Amino acid sequence: MPRTRVDTSAEIRAVAAELFARQGFEKTSLREVAEQLGITKAALYYHFPSKADLVRGIVQPLLDDVGEVLAASRGREPEQFLAGYFDVVLRHRQVFELVIRDVSALAQLDLMEQMLSWREQTYHVLVGEDATPAQIAKATVAIGGLQDCALTEGPVEEFRDAALAAAIAALRS
């Protein structure tokens, strides 16, 4: 019987993300992650030399996907970005919840600057570079509400359409 190839790095990221989301970054040790996986700490360190590297490995795919959605949306209507953004948050739901719950970990890992840049790019896509404070407030409500909706349990397709309509209404009000 052929042996299935296991992506150990992906397994480590998945288990660590679950533990970090449940217990917090600071309260979760790499020993716990290794024990949960049934591997040695040395094996874990082979894939991720530090806890910071592990968190970066967990969060970076979310940041990369949002970056792709932002790049694809430049010069287009905000609806395209909002739809793509909802889908990214939904796809990375567990990681996004981890980010929201443990912002201090992001600051320690220098990921906060990357996320703040992401926010500025989001404003440029939604309301332009010379946006007024009122426009920025509308964009903040639209994107924040959309994020929260993507994290809400329920029938995703119906909820997605309603969330997008509400975000667009917030921008246009």
Secondary structure, DSSP 8 states (H G I E B T S, - for coil): -------HHHHHHHHHHHHHHHH-TTT--HHHHHHHHT--HHHHHHH-SSHHHHHHHHHHHHHHHHHHHHHHHTTS-HHHHHHHHHHHHHHTHHHHHHHHHTHHHHHHTT-HHHHHHHHHHHHHHHH-TT--HHHHHHHHHHHHHHHHHHTS-S-HHHHHHHHHHHHHHHHH-
